[in-house]
Amino acid sequence: MNKQYLLLSAALLLSGAAHAQGTELFFSEYDEGAHQSGVNYGGATNSTGSERALEIYNPTTSTVNLNPYSVRRYSNGSATPTEEERLFRSDANQVSTGPNTMVPRSTFVLASGEASLPIIRTRANQFSVGHAPTTGPTVITGGGTVYFNGDDAMALVRYPSGTAGTGPGVIIDIIGVIGYQPGPSSSGGTGNWSGFNPVDDDNSTTPPTHVYVLSANQSLVRRPNVSAGVRNNPAQASYNIATEWMMYSTAFNGAGGTSNPGGQLYDQLGQHNDYPSTGPFGTYQTTISGTLEKFNANISVYPNPAHGTATVEIKDAKVGSVMVMNNLGQRIGAQAKGAGQEKLQLDVSALKPGLYFVQIWSADGQTKIYKELVVQ
């Protein structure tokens, strides 16, 4: 018998999800260059063809410790990480350049260690280590992650243990679809995450040109209305990268047009200026605060380990939703309760033994905590 949770209030759950804005890091730029190996594009050396970078944004009002965070690459449709690296603020030699933190409203650029373009090298906060297999202080699995092609899914991961690579990680953002390799695109290249967006992204008075988004040979930024990452692996049949991403520079003159690798720009790398300081539900809240600490202290999950059932006890806290998640950040079930002192019984009898996370949102959708739950 498959385990199901009773959804007591769909409206409350949707409200909590809608208010869950700006409380966690997310990917804000994705650059996969079309530059050719052996050609000089203005750098100190010829390009290796690996002009690639990822940008991560901190939308919160707190300084965030990067020690629990990593980036994963799922190469060629793999359902398991082929490479994973810790986020570590460093120079090209992986030497620390200061506190491993992100201040509020700031970006962190993880770039290919083989990038030659000055704009990428000067704006990088960390250089990805060499191709797998390789070792190093930042390597969790395989080797460098920022050698992705347009058909590789990428994930931003946070480890509840506080140290990336220790214990299971929770996926907090995904680019692409994990476990699926896209085929050729009708607008150039092979193996692209692609999508059409009818909006005039460049706000020009001429007919829109920046409407077809590809994960290869383009520089992409997250749309200004996106303030949280993709937590659940998208369905491959309906995935449209243009829903959350827009292209601001391309190596092609029009969709499927003449290739011009040297014309692809990266001038928005290292900034995310379009992100608003306030959202549709008011000022974005900090992830570390007295409110969060109090909310966390008033909620407990027991017994732990659990067998058959587990109890979520809520004291003097207004809870909007309770969700059980696996270590990929995928929802296993959901249940919503009201305010006051309550006990929720979770049926875990159908879950396989292992570590899970109970995600609890406040009723106003501004505070979120995770409680580990071991199922025997």
WOUR-V607695 format. One line per field, one symbol per residue. ss: DSSP state (H for helix, E for strand, - for the rest). burial: b if it has 16 or more other ideal C-beta (glycine too) atoms within 10 Angstrom, else e. A space follows every 10 residues. Layout:
ss->???
burial->???
//
This chain:
ss->---------H HHHHHHHHH- -----EEEEE EE-------- ---------- -EEEEEEE-- ---EEHHHEE EEEEHHH--- --EEEE---E -----E---- EE---EEEEE EE-----HHH HHH--EEE-- --------EE E--------- --EEEEEEE- --------EE EEEEE----- ---------- ---EEE---- ---------- -EEE---EEE EE-------- ---------- HHH-EEEEEE -E------E- HHH------- -------EE- -EE------H HHHHHHH-EE EE---E--EE EEEE----EE EEEEE----- EEEEE----- -EEEEEE--- ---EEEEEEE EE-----EEE EEEEE-
burial->eeeebeeeee ebbebbeebb bbbbbbbbbb bbbbbbeeee bebeeebbbb bbbbbbbbbb bbebebbbbb bbbbbebbee bbbbbbbbeb eeeeeeeeeb ebeebbbbbb bbbbbbbebb bebbbbbbbe ebeeeeebbb bbbbbbbbbb bbbbbbbbbb eeebbeebbb bbbbbbbbeb bbeebebbbe bbbbbebeee beeeeeeeeb bbbbbbbbbb bbbeebbbbb bebbeeeebe bbebbbbbbb bbeebeeebe bbebebebbb bbeebeeebe beebbbbeee ebeebbebbe beeeebeeeb ebebeebebb bbbbbbbbbe ebbbbbbeee eeebebbbee beeeebbbbb bbbebbbbbe bebebe
//
